Amino acid sequence: MRTNYDFTPLRRSTVGFDRLFDLLENGLTSQVTDNYPPFDLVSEGEDRYRINMAVAGFRPGEIEVTAQQNLLVVSGRKQESEESRYIHRGIAARDFERRFGLADYVQVKNAELKDGMLSIELVREIPEAMKPRKISIGAAGENARRIEDSSANNNEKANDGAKQREAA
């Protein structure tokens, strides 16, 4: 069952949310049908995440992990061996590509393949300039004095400059 939502009214009244609307309209429908390879998303803390993906039968050289801005792509290309002749093949070893949308400032820190499990470590690192900061509020008299002092200094400099011009 596919349900389409019309985000046009929201697109008209918002600025800068195009990526979110595109994800809602297109991104979720493309991955609903393919469940290979299976994976887990694990939260390991407030800003730490891990993706565990079952990739049995793949070697590290056959898996590629690519991090782009706001997108993580994990793909596997199995290299067939000429010497193997299967009577029955029950372990899935088909090529795959999984895409994960990443929030702003989420970075891939590490990827490790061990015992058929690919583990990808993600960390959200918000730059200092983007973190909330507390602004101190001074008393009205203090701010007024600072402004008066700076304007008084400017007036004195202007008067000194005028006196020097008159002397010349």
C-alpha positions in Angstrom: 0.0 0.0 0.0 1.5 3.3 -1.1 0.2 6.6 0.3 1.2 9.9 -1.3 1.2 13.1 0.7 1.2 16.5 -0.9 3.7 18.7 0.8 3.1 21.7 -1.6 1.4 23.9 1.1 4.3 23.3 3.5 6.9 24.0 0.8 5.2 27.4 0.0 5.3 28.5 3.6 8.8 27.3 4.7 12.4 28.2 3.7 15.3 25.7 3.7 13.4 22.5 4.3 13.6 21.2 0.7 15.9 18.4 1.6 13.5 17.2 4.3 10.5 17.2 1.9 12.5 15.4 -0.8 13.4 12.7 1.7 9.8 12.3 2.8 8.5 12.2 -0.8 11.2 10.1 -2.5 13.7 8.6 -0.1 11.5 6.4 2.0 9.7 4.7 -0.9 12.9 3.5 -2.6 14.1 1.3 0.3 10.8 -0.2 1.4 11.0 -3.2 -1.0 14.7 -4.2 -0.5 15.6 -5.8 2.8 19.1 -7.0 1.9 21.4 -7.0 3.7 19.7 -6.8 7.1 21.0 -4.1 9.5 20.5 -2.7 12.9 20.6 1.0 13.9 21.9 1.4 17.5 22.1 4.5 19.6 25.1 4.4 21.9 24.6 7.7 23.5 23.2 11.1 22.9 25.5 11.8 19.9 26.9 8.4 19.1 25.3 5.8 16.7 26.3 2.5 15.2 25.0 0.7 12.1 25.5 -3.1 12.2 25.0 -4.8 8.9 25.1 -8.6 8.2 27.3 -9.1 5.2 28.2 -12.8 5.5 30.5 -14.0 2.7 31.9 -10.6 1.8 35.5 -9.7 2.2 36.7 -6.2 3.2 37.8 -5.5 -0.4 34.4 -6.3 -1.7 32.6 -3.7 0.5 32.7 0.1 -0.1 31.6 2.6 2.5 31.2 6.2 1.1 30.3 9.2 3.3 29.1 12.3 1.5 27.3 15.3 2.9 24.2 14.0 4.6 24.4 10.6 2.9 26.2 7.3 3.7 26.3 4.7 1.0 27.3 1.1 1.7 27.7 -1.1 -1.3 29.0 -4.6 -1.8 30.2 -6.2 -5.1 30.9 -10.0 -4.8 33.7 -11.3 -6.9 32.9 -14.7 -8.1 35.5 -17.4 -8.1 35.9 -19.7 -11.1 36.9 -22.7 -8.9 33.7 -22.7 -6.8 30.9 -24.9 -8.1 27.9 -24.7 -5.9 25.4 -27.6 -5.6 23.2 -25.4 -3.4 23.7 -21.7 -2.6 21.7 -20.7 0.5 23.9 -17.8 1.6 22.9 -14.6 -0.2 25.9 -13.1 -1.8 24.3 -10.8 -4.3 25.5 -7.2 -4.9 23.8 -4.6 -2.8 23.7 -0.9 -2.1 22.2 0.6 1.1 21.8 4.4 1.5 21.4 6.1 4.9 20.4 9.7 5.2 22.6 11.5 7.8 21.6 14.5 9.9 23.7 17.6 9.7 27.1 17.3 11.4 27.0 13.5 11.6 30.3 12.0 10.6 31.5 8.5 10.0 34.3 7.7 12.4 35.1 4.1 11.8 34.0 1.0 9.8 35.0 -2.5 10.8 34.3 -6.0 9.3 34.4 -8.8 11.8 32.7 -12.2 11.7 30.4 -11.3 8.8 29.2 -8.1 10.5 30.0 -4.7 9.2 30.0 -2.1 12.0 30.0 1.6 11.1 30.5 4.1 13.9 28.8 7.5 13.6 29.2 10.6 15.7 27.4 13.9 15.7 29.9 16.7 16.2 28.3 20.1 16.3 30.7 23.0 15.7 31.3 25.4 18.6 29.7 28.2 16.6 26.5 26.3 16.2 26.2 25.2 19.9 23.8 27.2 22.1 25.7 29.8 24.2 24.6 32.0 27.1 24.6 35.7 26.6 25.2 37.7 29.8 22.9 40.6 30.4 24.4 43.7 32.0 22.5 46.4 33.9 21.1 49.3 31.9 23.4 51.8 33.6 26.5 49.8 32.7 25.6 49.5 29.0 24.8 53.2 28.9 28.1 54.1 30.5 30.0 52.0 28.0 28.3 53.7 25.1 28.8 57.1 26.7 32.5 56.4 27.3 33.1 55.3 23.7 31.2 58.3 22.3 33.1 60.6 24.7 36.4 59.1 23.5 35.4 59.6 19.8 34.4 63.3 20.6 37.8 63.9 22.2 39.7 62.4 19.2 37.6 64.6 16.9 38.4 67.7 18.9 42.1 66.9 19.0 42.1 66.4 15.2 40.4 69.8 14.7 42.9 71.6 17.0 45.8 70.1 15.1 44.3 71.3 11.7 43.8 74.8 13.2 47.4 74.9 14.4 48.7 74.0 10.9 
